[in-house]
Amino acid sequence: MITLVECKGAEKTDFRQKYLLARKDQLGHYRKIQTFDEPVNPETVAQTFGAGRYVLQKCLPRFETCWKIRIGDDVTDSSKQDLVGRDISKLNRRTKYLGYGLIGSFGTQALGFGLSHLRFSQIEDRIARVETALRSLPVQGLACTLCSTPILTMLQESCTGCDSPIEWPKNSPTKNSTSRKWSLP
């Protein structure tokens, strides 16, 4: 069975004009078969390429359908549904795997954050113990630069005489070089 739809202006030919022959596949998408320099008649397409749905389009200045033809029996709708159903099942399977991967990723991130927190809390406990030990050690020879009151412990925060904050020198000499000068007697 042949159904034919003719386009207007098919008799004009341009030397640059190309004609695109496409065939409808089982999913309903038109796929390119071949390009021609001159229009092809439906009988030639039927003899050369066999049964199916075909369309011939002019390419210049824009795509314009010259004719559409249906040759022979089309693919049954049930087989088309089977192909679509198969594609949907593949997509569902991929989506399920991606979901599992996403949940696994969140799980490993939560585990990593938990282990990092545990490690840092252990480090904070060790630092607290070191600070407690350093607070108990007496310091000999250091005094407050403002009132010359002796500093009693290494981690003393303020002077017992003038109540000014005690700042131990840091690694950056430019920050503390103007504020205080520390010296041993």
MIVEX-278591 format. One line per field, with one value per residue: residue in one letter; chain; x, y, z of N, C-alpha, C in turn; residue number from 1. Coordinates in Angstrom, 2 decimals, padded with zeros to 5 digits. Example, Ala and Ser with C-alpha at 12.3 -4.5 7.8 and 13.67 -1.06 7.14 Angstrom:
<nodes>
resn <- c(A, S)
chain <- c(A, A)
nX <- c(013.19, 012.85)
nY <- c(-005.69, -002.25)
nZ <- c(007.80, 007.08)
caX <- c(012.30, 013.67)
caY <- c(-004.50, -001.06)
caZ <- c(007.80, 007.14)
cX <- c(013.20, 012.90)
cY <- c(-003.30, 000.03)
cZ <- c(007.80, 007.87)
resi <- c(1, 2)
</nodes>
This chain:
<nodes>
resn <- c(M, I, T, L, V, E, C, K, G, A, E, K, T, D, F, R, Q, K, Y, L, L, A, R, K, D, Q, L, G, H, Y, R, K, I, Q, T, F, D, E, P, V, N, P, E, T, V, A, Q, T, F, G, A, G, R, Y, V, L, Q, K, C, L, P, R, F, E, T, C, W, K, I, R, I, G, D, D, V, T, D, S, S, K, Q, D, L, V, G, R, D, I, S, K, L, N, R, R, T, K, Y, L, G, Y, G, L, I, G, S, F, G, T, Q, A, L, G, F, G, L, S, H, L, R, F, S, Q, I, E, D, R, I, A, R, V, E, T, A, L, R, S, L, P, V, Q, G, L, A, C, T, L, C, S, T, P, I, L, T, M, L, Q, E, S, C, T, G, C, D, S, P, I, E, W, P, K, N, S, P, T, K, N, S, T, S, R, K, W, S, L, P)
chain <- c(A, A, A, A, A, A, A, A, A, A, A, A, A, A, A, A, A, A, A, A, A, A, A, A, A, A, A, A, A, A, A, A, A, A, A, A, A, A, A, A, A, A, A, A, A, A, A, A, A, A, A, A, A, A, A, A, A, A, A, A, A, A, A, A, A, A, A, A, A, A, A, A, A, A, A, A, A, A, A, A, A, A, A, A, A, A, A, A, A, A, A, A, A, A, A, A, A, A, A, A, A, A, A, A, A, A, A, A, A, A, A, A, A, A, A, A, A, A, A, A, A, A, A, A, A, A, A, A, A, A, A, A, A, A, A, A, A, A, A, A, A, A, A, A, A, A, A, A, A, A, A, A, A, A, A, A, A, A, A, A, A, A, A, A, A, A, A, A, A, A, A, A, A, A, A, A, A, A, A, A, A, A, A, A, A)
nX <- c(000.83, 000.63, 000.98, 000.91, 002.19, 002.47, 004.76, 004.63, 006.18, 008.13, 009.14, 011.05, 014.52, 017.62, 021.08, 022.59, 020.96, 020.01, 018.61, 017.04, 016.58, 014.67, 013.89, 011.32, 011.90, 011.55, 010.83, 009.56, 011.03, 012.52, 015.11, 018.10, 018.55, 019.73, 021.32, 020.45, 021.16, 019.20, 015.59, 013.98, 011.87, 008.97, 008.60, 011.12, 012.36, 010.81, 011.50, 014.27, 014.80, 012.82, 010.02, 008.33, 008.07, 008.66, 010.26, 010.88, 012.91, 013.56, 016.60, 017.49, 016.16, 015.50, 014.45, 012.03, 009.24, 009.02, 007.72, 005.83, 005.78, 004.27, 005.13, 004.15, 003.54, 003.43, 005.44, 004.07, 001.98, 002.18, 004.75, 006.20, 005.49, 006.65, 009.38, 009.59, 008.82, 010.94, 013.05, 012.23, 012.34, 015.11, 015.92, 014.70, 016.12, 018.73, 018.26, 017.62, 020.09, 021.69, 020.43, 021.02, 023.79, 023.93, 022.81, 024.69, 026.91, 026.14, 026.05, 028.77, 029.90, 028.68, 029.70, 032.42, 032.48, 031.67, 033.79, 035.90, 035.10, 035.25, 038.00, 039.04, 037.88, 039.23, 041.80, 041.37, 040.86, 043.39, 044.89, 043.69, 044.52, 047.28, 047.36, 046.40, 048.48, 050.56, 049.66, 050.09, 052.83, 055.48, 056.82, 059.96, 061.69, 060.30, 058.44, 055.76, 055.58, 054.53, 054.02, 055.96, 055.41, 055.93, 055.39, 053.33, 052.49, 052.83, 050.69, 049.23, 046.66, 046.24, 047.87, 048.71, 049.17, 048.63, 046.46, 046.46, 046.20, 048.18, 050.24, 051.74, 054.61, 054.02, 054.33, 054.51, 056.49, 056.03, 053.50, 053.46, 055.65, 055.54, 053.80, 054.62, 057.64, 059.50, 061.66, 064.34, 065.42)
nY <- c(-001.17, 002.19, 005.44, 008.78, 012.02, 014.98, 017.74, 021.33, 023.24, 021.46, 021.21, 023.14, 023.43, 023.76, 024.27, 023.78, 022.38, 019.79, 016.61, 014.87, 011.61, 009.85, 007.28, 005.87, 004.52, 001.68, 002.79, 005.05, 007.22, 009.27, 008.28, 009.03, 007.91, 008.26, 010.83, 012.85, 014.41, 015.13, 015.07, 012.07, 009.53, 007.93, 005.26, 004.30, 004.39, 002.51, 000.16, 000.07, 000.29, -001.12, -002.14, 000.20, 003.38, 006.38, 009.57, 012.36, 015.14, 018.56, 020.34, 023.00, 026.29, 025.82, 022.98, 021.20, 019.25, 017.07, 014.70, 012.10, 008.67, 005.48, 002.23, -001.05, -003.26, -001.80, -001.74, -003.55, -002.21, -003.44, -004.56, -002.22, -001.14, -003.07, -002.57, 000.05, -000.45, -002.09, -000.26, 001.49, -000.18, -000.63, 001.97, 002.31, 000.41, 001.47, 003.87, 002.87, 001.72, 004.04, 005.38, 003.65, 004.02, 006.73, 006.73, 005.11, 006.78, 008.95, 007.59, 006.83, 009.38, 010.34, 008.49, 009.09, 011.77, 011.32, 009.71, 011.53, 013.53, 012.07, 011.57, 014.21, 015.01, 013.34, 014.37, 016.95, 016.30, 015.35, 017.70, 019.28, 017.87, 018.31, 021.09, 021.29, 020.05, 021.84, 024.15, 023.58, 023.63, 025.47, 028.73, 030.14, 033.11, 034.71, 037.70, 040.07, 042.62, 045.11, 045.56, 044.14, 041.86, 038.52, 035.77, 033.07, 030.50, 028.57, 028.80, 030.97, 033.34, 036.04, 038.79, 038.60, 040.79, 043.37, 042.73, 042.67, 041.25, 038.41, 037.79, 035.36, 035.11, 034.62, 032.67, 034.52, 037.17, 039.84, 040.57, 040.63, 042.12, 044.86, 045.15, 043.97, 043.37, 040.64, 039.38, 037.64, 037.84)
nZ <- c(000.00, -000.88, 000.20, -000.64, -000.34, -001.88, -002.25, -002.52, -005.05, -005.89, -008.37, -008.88, -009.11, -007.55, -008.02, -005.78, -004.19, -001.97, -001.27, 001.27, 002.29, 004.54, 006.92, 008.91, 012.05, 014.33, 016.76, 016.06, 015.20, 012.74, 010.67, 008.92, 005.62, 003.07, 001.06, -001.74, -004.93, -006.68, -006.79, -005.72, -006.92, -005.43, -006.25, -006.94, -004.45, -003.10, -004.50, -004.05, -001.23, 000.17, 002.33, 004.50, 006.25, 004.64, 004.07, 002.03, 001.92, 001.14, 001.48, 001.31, 001.16, 003.74, 005.66, 003.94, 003.39, 000.72, -000.14, 001.48, 002.19, 002.54, 002.52, 002.07, 004.93, 008.15, 011.15, 013.79, 016.38, 018.85, 018.91, 018.84, 021.30, 022.92, 022.46, 023.47, 026.10, 026.89, 026.76, 028.76, 030.99, 031.11, 031.69, 034.19, 035.67, 035.56, 036.91, 039.42, 040.17, 040.20, 042.28, 044.45, 044.46, 045.14, 047.71, 048.97, 048.73, 050.35, 052.77, 053.16, 053.36, 055.72, 057.55, 057.28, 058.20, 060.84, 061.83, 061.53, 063.31, 065.70, 065.80, 065.98, 068.39, 070.15, 069.84, 070.83, 073.51, 074.28, 073.97, 075.95, 078.23, 078.07, 078.37, 081.00, 082.36, 081.76, 083.00, 085.63, 085.93, 087.32, 086.54, 086.20, 086.47, 084.62, 084.21, 084.52, 082.14, 082.61, 085.40, 086.70, 088.21, 089.21, 086.97, 087.57, 086.55, 083.48, 081.65, 082.44, 082.31, 082.91, 084.57, 088.03, 089.51, 088.15, 086.63, 083.85, 080.54, 079.75, 077.14, 075.41, 073.36, 069.90, 066.84, 064.85, 064.61, 063.95, 064.79, 067.60, 068.24, 068.68, 070.78, 073.29, 075.06, 075.76, 078.16, 079.73, 083.14)
caX <- c(000.00, 001.44, 000.31, 001.86, 001.85, 003.39, 004.99, 004.55, 007.48, 009.11, 009.69, 012.21, 015.74, 018.77, 022.27, 023.11, 019.90, 020.18, 017.39, 017.32, 015.62, 014.70, 012.97, 010.84, 012.33, 010.56, 010.41, 008.84, 011.95, 013.00, 016.57, 018.60, 018.94, 020.66, 021.08, 020.48, 021.27, 017.94, 014.51, 013.82, 010.45, 008.64, 008.73, 012.53, 012.60, 010.16, 012.29, 015.62, 014.92, 011.84, 008.84, 008.54, 007.59, 009.76, 010.00, 011.92, 012.89, 014.54, 017.44, 017.73, 016.82, 015.23, 013.87, 010.65, 008.89, 008.58, 006.70, 005.88, 005.25, 004.21, 005.23, 003.98, 003.01, 004.27, 005.72, 002.86, 002.05, 002.59, 006.22, 006.70, 005.32, 007.66, 010.66, 009.51, 008.83, 012.30, 013.85, 011.82, 012.88, 016.54, 016.03, 014.36, 017.23, 019.82, 017.87, 017.74, 021.51, 022.17, 019.90, 021.84, 025.08, 023.76, 022.63, 026.00, 027.78, 025.75, 026.46, 030.22, 030.17, 028.28, 030.69, 033.67, 032.34, 031.65, 035.15, 036.71, 034.72, 035.81, 039.45, 039.31, 037.53, 040.34, 042.91, 041.02, 041.06, 044.84, 045.33, 043.21, 045.41, 048.57, 047.15, 046.30, 049.84, 051.35, 049.20, 050.61, 054.28, 055.85, 057.73, 060.94, 062.43, 059.47, 057.63, 054.90, 056.36, 053.92, 054.18, 057.08, 054.96, 056.35, 054.37, 053.35, 052.41, 053.09, 049.48, 048.49, 046.05, 046.39, 048.84, 048.08, 049.39, 047.93, 045.32, 046.55, 046.35, 049.55, 050.30, 053.01, 054.99, 053.55, 055.30, 054.64, 057.14, 055.55, 052.27, 053.71, 056.90, 055.28, 052.94, 055.37, 059.00, 059.75, 063.08, 064.68, 066.29)
caY <- c(000.00, 003.39, 006.70, 009.77, 013.42, 015.79, 019.09, 022.37, 023.76, 020.39, 021.26, 024.04, 022.79, 024.62, 023.43, 023.42, 021.70, 018.40, 015.98, 013.92, 010.52, 009.31, 006.16, 005.82, 003.28, 000.98, 003.66, 006.20, 008.29, 009.23, 008.15, 009.31, 006.76, 008.68, 012.15, 012.85, 015.72, 015.38, 014.38, 010.65, 009.20, 006.91, 003.91, 003.93, 004.15, 001.24, -000.94, 000.04, 000.17, -002.05, -001.67, 001.12, 004.75, 007.21, 010.98, 013.02, 016.55, 019.48, 020.86, 024.44, 027.12, 025.15, 021.66, 021.21, 017.89, 016.90, 013.66, 011.05, 007.45, 004.28, 001.08, -002.34, -003.26, -001.16, -002.51, -003.56, -001.37, -004.25, -004.67, -000.90, -001.03, -003.93, -001.86, 001.16, -001.05, -002.54, 000.94, 002.01, -001.07, -000.32, 003.25, 002.08, -000.32, 002.43, 004.80, 002.16, 001.63, 005.36, 005.64, 002.90, 004.68, 007.98, 006.39, 004.67, 007.96, 009.68, 006.78, 006.95, 010.73, 010.41, 007.72, 009.86, 012.91, 010.79, 009.32, 012.75, 014.16, 011.25, 011.81, 015.56, 015.08, 012.73, 015.33, 018.02, 015.78, 015.33, 019.08, 019.71, 017.27, 019.01, 022.41, 021.10, 019.79, 023.06, 025.11, 023.22, 023.83, 026.85, 029.42, 030.90, 034.11, 035.55, 038.63, 040.94, 043.78, 046.35, 045.76, 043.27, 040.78, 037.24, 034.92, 031.87, 029.27, 028.78, 029.15, 031.98, 034.21, 037.47, 039.08, 038.63, 042.10, 044.46, 042.13, 042.83, 039.93, 037.98, 037.23, 034.74, 035.37, 033.66, 032.41, 035.70, 038.20, 041.18, 040.85, 040.91, 042.83, 046.21, 045.18, 043.65, 042.86, 039.64, 039.16, 036.91, 038.67)
caZ <- c(000.00, -001.02, 000.47, -001.13, -000.13, -002.71, -001.76, -003.53, -005.46, -006.07, -009.72, -008.91, -008.65, -007.34, -008.20, -004.46, -003.46, -001.58, -000.83, 002.34, 002.41, 005.89, 007.15, 010.28, 012.69, 015.14, 017.86, 015.53, 014.87, 011.36, 010.56, 007.57, 004.79, 002.02, 000.48, -003.20, -005.57, -007.38, -006.10, -006.03, -006.92, -004.44, -006.79, -006.82, -003.02, -002.77, -005.07, -003.51, 000.22, 000.72, 003.06, 005.61, 006.07, 004.14, 003.82, 001.25, 002.29, 000.55, 002.55, 001.18, 002.17, 005.01, 005.40, 003.48, 003.00, -000.68, -000.11, 002.49, 001.59, 003.37, 001.62, 002.73, 006.30, 009.17, 012.35, 014.60, 017.57, 020.01, 018.93, 019.20, 022.74, 023.53, 022.42, 024.42, 027.44, 027.17, 027.05, 030.07, 032.03, 031.22, 032.38, 035.60, 036.29, 035.74, 037.96, 040.69, 040.49, 040.58, 043.62, 045.40, 044.54, 045.86, 049.13, 049.45, 048.85, 051.57, 053.92, 053.38, 053.84, 057.13, 058.30, 057.29, 059.12, 062.20, 062.22, 061.67, 064.58, 066.78, 065.86, 066.49, 069.81, 070.87, 069.83, 071.77, 074.87, 074.54, 074.15, 077.27, 079.23, 078.00, 078.97, 082.45, 082.87, 081.65, 084.01, 086.95, 085.99, 087.68, 085.64, 086.96, 085.73, 083.77, 084.98, 083.72, 081.70, 083.08, 086.84, 087.12, 089.09, 088.63, 086.37, 088.40, 085.76, 082.05, 080.91, 083.18, 081.33, 083.26, 085.62, 089.35, 090.12, 087.47, 085.95, 082.39, 079.91, 079.42, 075.79, 075.12, 071.96, 068.91, 065.77, 063.99, 065.43, 063.63, 065.50, 069.02, 068.47, 069.16, 071.97, 074.52, 074.93, 076.78, 078.41, 080.94, 083.98)
cX <- c(000.88, 000.56, 001.31, 001.32, 002.89, 003.57, 004.88, 005.96, 008.52, 009.75, 010.90, 013.42, 016.85, 020.00, 022.88, 022.13, 020.24, 018.84, 017.75, 016.21, 015.79, 013.64, 012.57, 011.24, 011.23, 010.05, 009.69, 009.72, 012.40, 014.53, 016.98, 018.99, 020.02, 020.32, 021.24, 020.64, 019.98, 016.83, 014.33, 012.33, 010.19, 008.80, 010.16, 012.87, 012.01, 010.97, 013.64, 015.66, 013.86, 010.73, 009.24, 007.90, 008.78, 009.29, 011.19, 011.80, 013.94, 015.31, 017.65, 016.45, 016.55, 014.56, 012.39, 010.35, 008.39, 007.49, 006.93, 005.24, 005.26, 004.14, 005.07, 003.39, 004.00, 004.53, 004.48, 003.07, 002.51, 004.11, 006.84, 006.60, 006.34, 009.02, 010.67, 009.53, 010.21, 013.21, 013.50, 012.34, 014.38, 016.74, 015.71, 015.50, 018.41, 019.50, 018.00, 019.20, 022.09, 021.66, 020.69, 023.21, 025.01, 023.59, 023.95, 026.97, 027.44, 026.18, 027.95, 030.59, 029.82, 029.28, 032.01, 033.61, 032.34, 033.04, 036.06, 036.39, 035.30, 037.30, 039.76, 038.91, 038.61, 041.53, 042.62, 041.19, 042.55, 045.38, 044.90, 044.09, 046.77, 048.46, 047.08, 047.69, 050.69, 050.92, 049.79, 052.12, 054.60, 056.85, 058.69, 061.62, 061.59, 058.58, 056.81, 055.70, 055.79, 054.18, 055.30, 056.67, 055.37, 055.14, 054.47, 053.35, 052.57, 051.87, 048.60, 047.95, 046.18, 047.36, 048.11, 048.24, 048.55, 046.72, 045.30, 046.73, 047.80, 049.48, 051.68, 053.36, 054.52, 054.64, 055.48, 055.22, 056.60, 054.30, 052.54, 054.95, 056.66, 054.51, 053.74, 056.76, 059.22, 061.26, 063.27, 065.60, 067.69)
cY <- c(001.23, 004.61, 007.79, 011.16, 014.23, 017.16, 020.08, 022.83, 022.69, 020.45, 022.19, 023.28, 023.82, 023.73, 023.03, 022.57, 020.23, 017.88, 014.88, 012.88, 009.91, 008.23, 006.15, 004.48, 002.72, 001.82, 004.90, 007.38, 008.14, 009.23, 008.34, 008.01, 007.19, 010.11, 012.05, 014.28, 016.11, 014.62, 012.95, 010.35, 008.03, 005.48, 003.41, 003.60, 002.80, 000.06, -001.08, -000.32, -000.70, -001.35, -000.74, 002.46, 005.62, 008.65, 011.52, 014.51, 017.31, 020.11, 022.37, 025.13, 026.62, 023.83, 021.80, 019.81, 017.88, 015.85, 012.73, 009.83, 006.33, 003.09, -000.18, -002.19, -002.59, -002.14, -002.42, -002.74, -002.16, -004.39, -003.32, -000.70, -001.90, -003.23, -000.70, 000.64, -001.53, -001.35, 001.51, 001.12, -000.87, 000.98, 003.10, 001.37, 000.63, 003.41, 004.15, 002.05, 002.98, 005.76, 004.93, 003.57, 005.98, 007.73, 005.92, 005.82, 008.75, 008.91, 006.90, 008.35, 010.87, 009.65, 008.48, 011.05, 012.44, 010.40, 010.52, 013.45, 013.39, 011.51, 013.19, 015.70, 014.42, 013.67, 016.48, 017.56, 015.76, 016.74, 019.61, 019.14, 017.96, 020.39, 022.30, 020.85, 021.06, 024.12, 024.81, 023.44, 025.28, 027.41, 030.23, 031.89, 034.97, 036.42, 039.46, 042.18, 045.09, 046.60, 044.94, 042.23, 039.46, 036.46, 033.57, 030.58, 029.60, 029.24, 030.14, 033.01, 035.69, 037.60, 039.15, 039.99, 043.21, 043.99, 042.37, 041.45, 039.65, 037.31, 036.67, 035.02, 034.24, 033.46, 033.63, 036.85, 039.60, 041.54, 041.28, 041.75, 044.24, 046.23, 044.94, 043.16, 041.89, 039.44, 038.37, 037.78, 038.13)
cZ <- c(000.00, -000.76, 000.15, -000.86, -000.89, -002.08, -002.90, -003.86, -005.66, -007.45, -009.81, -008.40, -008.58, -007.45, -006.86, -003.66, -003.20, -001.08, 000.16, 002.40, 003.79, 006.02, 008.62, 010.89, 013.59, 016.30, 017.37, 015.19, 013.42, 011.37, 009.11, 006.87, 003.81, 001.61, -001.03, -003.70, -006.29, -006.68, -006.62, -005.99, -005.96, -004.96, -006.67, -005.36, -002.62, -003.29, -004.39, -002.02, 000.87, 001.50, 004.20, 005.33, 005.71, 004.01, 003.03, 001.52, 001.51, 001.69, 002.47, 000.77, 003.58, 004.68, 005.05, 002.95, 001.56, -000.75, 001.07, 001.86, 002.63, 002.43, 002.45, 004.12, 007.24, 010.30, 013.23, 015.86, 018.78, 020.07, 019.27, 020.71, 023.47, 023.55, 023.40, 025.85, 027.84, 027.51, 028.42, 031.19, 032.20, 032.00, 033.86, 036.33, 036.54, 036.86, 039.33, 041.11, 040.90, 041.96, 044.70, 045.57, 045.33, 047.36, 049.73, 049.64, 050.10, 052.81, 054.21, 053.85, 055.31, 058.00, 058.39, 058.23, 060.57, 062.68, 062.38, 062.98, 065.77, 066.93, 066.43, 067.95, 070.66, 070.92, 070.80, 073.21, 075.22, 074.76, 075.51, 078.37, 079.25, 078.63, 080.49, 083.05, 082.81, 082.66, 085.38, 087.05, 086.35, 086.67, 086.49, 086.04, 084.80, 084.63, 084.01, 083.35, 082.20, 084.55, 087.45, 088.15, 088.44, 088.09, 087.05, 087.56, 084.27, 081.27, 081.68, 082.19, 081.64, 084.43, 086.96, 090.01, 089.47, 086.68, 084.44, 081.76, 079.55, 078.06, 075.56, 073.66, 071.05, 067.86, 064.88, 064.80, 065.13, 064.41, 066.94, 069.27, 069.00, 070.47, 073.26, 074.17, 076.09, 076.93, 079.69, 081.78, 084.09)
resi <- c(1, 2, 3, 4, 5, 6, 7, 8, 9, 10, 11, 12, 13, 14, 15, 16, 17, 18, 19, 20, 21, 22, 23, 24, 25, 26, 27, 28, 29, 30, 31, 32, 33, 34, 35, 36, 37, 38, 39, 40, 41, 42, 43, 44, 45, 46, 47, 48, 49, 50, 51, 52, 53, 54, 55, 56, 57, 58, 59, 60, 61, 62, 63, 64, 65, 66, 67, 68, 69, 70, 71, 72, 73, 74, 75, 76, 77, 78, 79, 80, 81, 82, 83, 84, 85, 86, 87, 88, 89, 90, 91, 92, 93, 94, 95, 96, 97, 98, 99, 100, 101, 102, 103, 104, 105, 106, 107, 108, 109, 110, 111, 112, 113, 114, 115, 116, 117, 118, 119, 120, 121, 122, 123, 124, 125, 126, 127, 128, 129, 130, 131, 132, 133, 134, 135, 136, 137, 138, 139, 140, 141, 142, 143, 144, 145, 146, 147, 148, 149, 150, 151, 152, 153, 154, 155, 156, 157, 158, 159, 160, 161, 162, 163, 164, 165, 166, 167, 168, 169, 170, 171, 172, 173, 174, 175, 176, 177, 178, 179, 180, 181, 182, 183, 184, 185)
</nodes>
